[in-house]
Amino acid sequence: MQSLFPYLQKYHGLSREEILGHLDVFFLALEEAFGPLNGKTVGRFIVKVLYVRLGLEFVDKPSRGLAEYVEEARRA
């Protein structure tokens, strides 16, 4: 993750503090940096860790985008 932050800043103008306000850009950057499949895997891992930290159960729904999981966690 530490090497991802400079990439986000340089190529997307997104600082670490701005990620939550621009989840679509963040998850797109993951796919650009790691490739579409690996980017989604990394993103899904990040979301699962978020759910664990919040004490929520992560239920995988293939049609759901990663930003939607984060929004669901915000509402919980």
N, CA, C and O atoms as CSV, one atom per row, in Angstrom:
chain,resi,resn,atom,element,x,y,z
A,1,MET,N,N,0.826,-1.200,0.000
A,1,MET,CA,C,0.000,0.000,0.000
A,1,MET,C,C,0.867,1.260,0.000
A,1,MET,O,O,0.514,2.259,-0.627
A,2,GLN,N,N,1.995,1.214,0.699
A,2,GLN,CA,C,2.824,2.415,0.790
A,2,GLN,C,C,3.315,2.871,-0.583
A,2,GLN,O,O,3.456,4.071,-0.816
A,3,SER,N,N,3.576,1.940,-1.490
A,3,SER,CA,C,4.020,2.333,-2.824
A,3,SER,C,C,2.856,2.796,-3.700
A,3,SER,O,O,3.069,3.437,-4.729
A,4,LEU,N,N,1.647,2.479,-3.299
A,4,LEU,CA,C,0.475,2.886,-4.064
A,4,LEU,C,C,0.153,4.369,-3.860
A,4,LEU,O,O,-0.328,5.028,-4.782
A,5,PHE,N,N,0.409,4.890,-2.679
A,5,PHE,CA,C,0.064,6.283,-2.388
A,5,PHE,C,C,0.779,7.284,-3.297
A,5,PHE,O,O,0.134,8.208,-3.795
A,6,PRO,N,N,2.093,7.135,-3.534
A,6,PRO,CA,C,2.741,8.061,-4.485
A,6,PRO,C,C,2.160,7.939,-5.904
A,6,PRO,O,O,2.038,8.939,-6.612
A,7,TYR,N,N,1.806,6.722,-6.314
A,7,TYR,CA,C,1.185,6.500,-7.620
A,7,TYR,C,C,-0.143,7.256,-7.718
A,7,TYR,O,O,-0.417,7.923,-8.715
A,8,LEU,N,N,-0.952,7.142,-6.677
A,8,LEU,CA,C,-2.241,7.840,-6.662
A,8,LEU,C,C,-2.050,9.348,-6.763
A,8,LEU,O,O,-2.789,10.027,-7.475
A,9,GLN,N,N,-1.059,9.867,-6.051
A,9,GLN,CA,C,-0.810,11.301,-6.066
A,9,GLN,C,C,-0.308,11.749,-7.430
A,9,GLN,O,O,-0.785,12.743,-7.978
A,10,LYS,N,N,0.647,11.021,-7.973
A,10,LYS,CA,C,1.280,11.431,-9.233
A,10,LYS,C,C,0.341,11.314,-10.435
A,10,LYS,O,O,0.249,12.237,-11.245
A,11,TYR,N,N,-0.349,10.188,-10.550
A,11,TYR,CA,C,-1.140,9.935,-11.753
A,11,TYR,C,C,-2.623,10.272,-11.629
A,11,TYR,O,O,-3.323,10.386,-12.636
A,12,HIS,N,N,-3.103,10.433,-10.395
A,12,HIS,CA,C,-4.526,10.709,-10.219
A,12,HIS,C,C,-4.789,11.946,-9.363
A,12,HIS,O,O,-5.940,12.323,-9.146
A,13,GLY,N,N,-3.709,12.579,-8.873
A,13,GLY,CA,C,-3.862,13.776,-8.057
A,13,GLY,C,C,-4.646,13.516,-6.781
A,13,GLY,O,O,-5.354,14.395,-6.290
A,14,LEU,N,N,-4.522,12.324,-6.255
A,14,LEU,CA,C,-5.319,11.893,-5.110
A,14,LEU,C,C,-4.398,11.593,-3.931
A,14,LEU,O,O,-3.573,10.681,-3.997
A,15,SER,N,N,-4.542,12.363,-2.854
A,15,SER,CA,C,-3.738,12.111,-1.656
A,15,SER,C,C,-4.404,11.011,-0.827
A,15,SER,O,O,-5.566,10.663,-1.037
A,16,ARG,N,N,-3.640,10.485,0.110
A,16,ARG,CA,C,-4.147,9.425,0.980
A,16,ARG,C,C,-5.418,9.875,1.707
A,16,ARG,O,O,-6.357,9.097,1.873
A,17,GLU,N,N,-5.433,11.117,2.130
A,17,GLU,CA,C,-6.569,11.645,2.874
A,17,GLU,C,C,-7.824,11.807,2.017
A,17,GLU,O,O,-8.932,11.870,2.548
A,18,GLU,N,N,-7.660,11.875,0.710
A,18,GLU,CA,C,-8.792,12.097,-0.194
A,18,GLU,C,C,-9.425,10.812,-0.718
A,18,GLU,O,O,-10.434,10.865,-1.420
A,19,ILE,N,N,-8.850,9.668,-0.388
A,19,ILE,CA,C,-9.317,8.400,-0.948
A,19,ILE,C,C,-10.794,8.152,-0.654
A,19,ILE,O,O,-11.548,7.797,-1.560
A,20,LEU,N,N,-11.215,8.332,0.583
A,20,LEU,CA,C,-12.614,8.040,0.921
A,20,LEU,C,C,-13.604,8.898,0.143
A,20,LEU,O,O,-14.736,8.476,-0.092
A,21,GLY,N,N,-13.198,10.079,-0.252
A,21,GLY,CA,C,-14.077,10.943,-1.031
A,21,GLY,C,C,-14.073,10.635,-2.513
A,21,GLY,O,O,-14.891,11.162,-3.268
A,22,HIS,N,N,-13.139,9.768,-2.937
A,22,HIS,CA,C,-12.987,9.449,-4.359
A,22,HIS,C,C,-12.739,7.952,-4.530
A,22,HIS,O,O,-11.749,7.549,-5.142
A,23,LEU,N,N,-13.626,7.141,-3.997
A,23,LEU,CA,C,-13.442,5.692,-4.054
A,23,LEU,C,C,-13.407,5.159,-5.480
A,23,LEU,O,O,-12.680,4.210,-5.774
A,24,ASP,N,N,-14.183,5.762,-6.357
A,24,ASP,CA,C,-14.189,5.305,-7.743
A,24,ASP,C,C,-12.805,5.458,-8.362
A,24,ASP,O,O,-12.343,4.564,-9.071
A,25,VAL,N,N,-12.148,6.567,-8.106
A,25,VAL,CA,C,-10.792,6.799,-8.625
A,25,VAL,C,C,-9.809,5.829,-7.978
A,25,VAL,O,O,-8.932,5.285,-8.648
A,26,PHE,N,N,-9.959,5.615,-6.678
A,26,PHE,CA,C,-9.066,4.709,-5.963
A,26,PHE,C,C,-9.148,3.288,-6.532
A,26,PHE,O,O,-8.119,2.675,-6.815
A,27,PHE,N,N,-10.353,2.771,-6.698
A,27,PHE,CA,C,-10.491,1.405,-7.201
A,27,PHE,C,C,-10.076,1.305,-8.669
A,27,PHE,O,O,-9.567,0.266,-9.090
A,28,LEU,N,N,-10.279,2.348,-9.444
A,28,LEU,CA,C,-9.781,2.375,-10.816
A,28,LEU,C,C,-8.257,2.351,-10.822
A,28,LEU,O,O,-7.652,1.651,-11.633
A,29,ALA,N,N,-7.636,3.105,-9.930
A,29,ALA,CA,C,-6.176,3.137,-9.838
A,29,ALA,C,C,-5.613,1.775,-9.451
A,29,ALA,O,O,-4.550,1.385,-9.932
A,30,LEU,N,N,-6.319,1.049,-8.584
A,30,LEU,CA,C,-5.887,-0.304,-8.231
A,30,LEU,C,C,-5.854,-1.193,-9.468
A,30,LEU,O,O,-4.911,-1.958,-9.668
A,31,GLU,N,N,-6.889,-1.086,-10.293
A,31,GLU,CA,C,-6.945,-1.897,-11.510
A,31,GLU,C,C,-5.858,-1.486,-12.500
A,31,GLU,O,O,-5.288,-2.337,-13.183
A,32,GLU,N,N,-5.571,-0.204,-12.581
A,32,GLU,CA,C,-4.507,0.262,-13.467
A,32,GLU,C,C,-3.142,-0.205,-12.976
A,32,GLU,O,O,-2.299,-0.622,-13.771
A,33,ALA,N,N,-2.928,-0.136,-11.673
A,33,ALA,CA,C,-1.629,-0.473,-11.096
A,33,ALA,C,C,-1.356,-1.974,-11.100
A,33,ALA,O,O,-0.227,-2.398,-11.345
A,34,PHE,N,N,-2.386,-2.781,-10.829
A,34,PHE,CA,C,-2.195,-4.217,-10.670
A,34,PHE,C,C,-2.814,-5.063,-11.774
A,34,PHE,O,O,-2.666,-6.285,-11.777
A,35,GLY,N,N,-3.504,-4.427,-12.707
A,35,GLY,CA,C,-4.231,-5.159,-13.733
A,35,GLY,C,C,-5.663,-5.355,-13.277
A,35,GLY,O,O,-5.937,-5.327,-12.077
A,36,PRO,N,N,-6.588,-5.554,-14.217
A,36,PRO,CA,C,-8.006,-5.625,-13.863
A,36,PRO,C,C,-8.348,-6.707,-12.832
A,36,PRO,O,O,-9.064,-6.436,-11.868
A,37,LEU,N,N,-7.850,-7.909,-13.025
A,37,LEU,CA,C,-8.187,-9.001,-12.111
A,37,LEU,C,C,-7.525,-8.825,-10.749
A,37,LEU,O,O,-8.181,-8.942,-9.714
A,38,ASN,N,N,-6.233,-8.544,-10.754
A,38,ASN,CA,C,-5.514,-8.370,-9.492
A,38,ASN,C,C,-5.975,-7.117,-8.761
A,38,ASN,O,O,-6.032,-7.105,-7.531
A,39,GLY,N,N,-6.301,-6.072,-9.495
A,39,GLY,CA,C,-6.795,-4.848,-8.875
A,39,GLY,C,C,-8.095,-5.082,-8.138
A,39,GLY,O,O,-8.303,-4.563,-7.042
A,40,LYS,N,N,-8.970,-5.869,-8.746
A,40,LYS,CA,C,-10.238,-6.192,-8.077
A,40,LYS,C,C,-9.987,-7.059,-6.845
A,40,LYS,O,O,-10.653,-6.900,-5.822
A,41,THR,N,N,-9.028,-7.971,-6.946
A,41,THR,CA,C,-8.689,-8.817,-5.804
A,41,THR,C,C,-8.141,-7.985,-4.652
A,41,THR,O,O,-8.540,-8.179,-3.503
A,42,VAL,N,N,-7.235,-7.066,-4.946
A,42,VAL,CA,C,-6.682,-6.191,-3.912
A,42,VAL,C,C,-7.794,-5.325,-3.317
A,42,VAL,O,O,-7.868,-5.164,-2.099
A,43,GLY,N,N,-8.638,-4.780,-4.151
A,43,GLY,CA,C,-9.749,-3.965,-3.673
A,43,GLY,C,C,-10.693,-4.745,-2.786
A,43,GLY,O,O,-11.137,-4.244,-1.753
A,44,ARG,N,N,-10.999,-5.954,-3.177
A,44,ARG,CA,C,-11.901,-6.803,-2.385
A,44,ARG,C,C,-11.252,-7.132,-1.028
A,44,ARG,O,O,-11.935,-7.173,-0.004
A,45,PHE,N,N,-9.937,-7.365,-1.031
A,45,PHE,CA,C,-9.224,-7.621,0.220
A,45,PHE,C,C,-9.321,-6.407,1.145
A,45,PHE,O,O,-9.577,-6.553,2.341
A,46,ILE,N,N,-9.120,-5.222,0.598
A,46,ILE,CA,C,-9.212,-3.989,1.389
A,46,ILE,C,C,-10.605,-3.850,1.994
A,46,ILE,O,O,-10.745,-3.502,3.166
A,47,VAL,N,N,-11.627,-4.120,1.197
A,47,VAL,CA,C,-13.003,-4.016,1.684
A,47,VAL,C,C,-13.266,-5.054,2.777
A,47,VAL,O,O,-13.924,-4.748,3.771
A,48,LYS,N,N,-12.763,-6.272,2.604
A,48,LYS,CA,C,-12.957,-7.306,3.628
A,48,LYS,C,C,-12.306,-6.898,4.943
A,48,LYS,O,O,-12.883,-7.103,6.011
A,49,VAL,N,N,-11.108,-6.322,4.873
A,49,VAL,CA,C,-10.428,-5.852,6.084
A,49,VAL,C,C,-11.254,-4.751,6.748
A,49,VAL,O,O,-11.381,-4.723,7.972
A,50,LEU,N,N,-11.809,-3.853,5.951
A,50,LEU,CA,C,-12.663,-2.793,6.479
A,50,LEU,C,C,-13.847,-3.391,7.241
A,50,LEU,O,O,-14.156,-2.962,8.352
A,51,TYR,N,N,-14.500,-4.374,6.644
A,51,TYR,CA,C,-15.653,-4.994,7.284
A,51,TYR,C,C,-15.261,-5.658,8.607
A,51,TYR,O,O,-15.982,-5.531,9.596
A,52,VAL,N,N,-14.142,-6.354,8.632
A,52,VAL,CA,C,-13.680,-6.998,9.862
A,52,VAL,C,C,-13.434,-5.952,10.941
A,52,VAL,O,O,-13.849,-6.127,12.087
A,53,ARG,N,N,-12.759,-4.863,10.576
A,53,ARG,CA,C,-12.468,-3.807,11.553
A,53,ARG,C,C,-13.735,-3.158,12.095
A,53,ARG,O,O,-13.763,-2.696,13.236
A,54,LEU,N,N,-14.774,-3.123,11.283
A,54,LEU,CA,C,-16.037,-2.536,11.715
A,54,LEU,C,C,-16.964,-3.551,12.379
A,54,LEU,O,O,-18.046,-3.199,12.850
A,55,GLY,N,N,-16.534,-4.813,12.412
A,55,GLY,CA,C,-17.357,-5.854,13.017
A,55,GLY,C,C,-18.538,-6.247,12.155
A,55,GLY,O,O,-19.556,-6.710,12.670
A,56,LEU,N,N,-18.416,-6.066,10.849
A,56,LEU,CA,C,-19.499,-6.397,9.921
A,56,LEU,C,C,-19.192,-7.695,9.200
A,56,LEU,O,O,-18.032,-8.070,9.030
A,57,GLU,N,N,-20.244,-8.370,8.780
A,57,GLU,CA,C,-20.080,-9.588,7.987
A,57,GLU,C,C,-19.987,-9.204,6.511
A,57,GLU,O,O,-20.840,-8.482,5.995
A,58,PHE,N,N,-18.954,-9.688,5.844
A,58,PHE,CA,C,-18.789,-9.421,4.418
A,58,PHE,C,C,-19.484,-10.527,3.638
A,58,PHE,O,O,-19.142,-11.702,3.774
A,59,VAL,N,N,-20.455,-10.151,2.825
A,59,VAL,CA,C,-21.158,-11.097,1.963
A,59,VAL,C,C,-20.826,-10.722,0.526
A,59,VAL,O,O,-21.188,-9.644,0.055
A,60,ASP,N,N,-20.138,-11.619,-0.162
A,60,ASP,CA,C,-19.697,-11.354,-1.526
A,60,ASP,C,C,-20.879,-11.409,-2.491
A,60,ASP,O,O,-21.597,-12.406,-2.571
A,61,LYS,N,N,-21.058,-10.319,-3.211
A,61,LYS,CA,C,-22.100,-10.240,-4.235
A,61,LYS,C,C,-21.402,-9.808,-5.529
A,61,LYS,O,O,-21.045,-8.639,-5.679
A,62,PRO,N,N,-21.206,-10.747,-6.466
A,62,PRO,CA,C,-20.420,-10.461,-7.663
A,62,PRO,C,C,-20.869,-9.245,-8.471
A,62,PRO,O,O,-20.046,-8.605,-9.126
A,63,SER,N,N,-22.134,-8.925,-8.435
A,63,SER,CA,C,-22.610,-7.786,-9.230
A,63,SER,C,C,-22.348,-6.452,-8.538
A,63,SER,O,O,-22.541,-5.396,-9.141
A,64,ARG,N,N,-21.919,-6.488,-7.300
A,64,ARG,CA,C,-21.713,-5.270,-6.519
A,64,ARG,C,C,-20.300,-4.726,-6.733
A,64,ARG,O,O,-19.323,-5.474,-6.715
A,65,GLY,N,N,-20.215,-3.424,-6.932
A,65,GLY,CA,C,-18.920,-2.764,-7.066
A,65,GLY,C,C,-18.292,-2.528,-5.703
A,65,GLY,O,O,-18.988,-2.514,-4.689
A,66,LEU,N,N,-16.991,-2.346,-5.677
A,66,LEU,CA,C,-16.284,-2.181,-4.412
A,66,LEU,C,C,-16.723,-0.934,-3.667
A,66,LEU,O,O,-16.830,-0.955,-2.441
A,67,ALA,N,N,-16.976,0.140,-4.376
A,67,ALA,CA,C,-17.437,1.371,-3.723
A,67,ALA,C,C,-18.793,1.149,-3.049
A,67,ALA,O,O,-19.085,1.770,-2.028
A,68,GLU,N,N,-19.616,0.270,-3.613
A,68,GLU,CA,C,-20.920,-0.026,-3.011
A,68,GLU,C,C,-20.763,-0.720,-1.653
A,68,GLU,O,O,-21.538,-0.473,-0.729
A,69,TYR,N,N,-19.752,-1.589,-1.542
A,69,TYR,CA,C,-19.484,-2.233,-0.253
A,69,TYR,C,C,-19.106,-1.185,0.791
A,69,TYR,O,O,-19.565,-1.244,1.932
A,70,VAL,N,N,-18.276,-0.236,0.400
A,70,VAL,CA,C,-17.853,0.815,1.332
A,70,VAL,C,C,-19.049,1.660,1.750
A,70,VAL,O,O,-19.185,2.005,2.924
A,71,GLU,N,N,-19.908,1.992,0.809
A,71,GLU,CA,C,-21.117,2.772,1.146
A,71,GLU,C,C,-22.007,1.987,2.101
A,71,GLU,O,O,-22.577,2.558,3.030
A,72,GLU,N,N,-22.127,0.696,1.879
A,72,GLU,CA,C,-22.919,-0.141,2.779
A,72,GLU,C,C,-22.322,-0.123,4.183
A,72,GLU,O,O,-23.055,-0.033,5.168
A,73,ALA,N,N,-21.002,-0.207,4.277
A,73,ALA,CA,C,-20.324,-0.168,5.576
A,73,ALA,C,C,-20.545,1.192,6.256
A,73,ALA,O,O,-20.693,1.255,7.476
A,74,ARG,N,N,-20.567,2.261,5.485
A,74,ARG,CA,C,-20.826,3.594,6.055
A,74,ARG,C,C,-22.215,3.675,6.685
A,74,ARG,O,O,-22.400,4.319,7.717
A,75,ARG,N,N,-23.171,3.029,6.065
A,75,ARG,CA,C,-24.552,3.067,6.552
A,75,ARG,C,C,-24.762,2.187,7.778
A,75,ARG,O,O,-25.695,2.407,8.550
A,76,ALA,N,N,-23.905,1.200,7.958
A,76,ALA,CA,C,-24.066,0.234,9.077
A,76,ALA,C,C,-23.684,0.827,10.410
A,76,ALA,O,O,-23.764,0.148,11.434
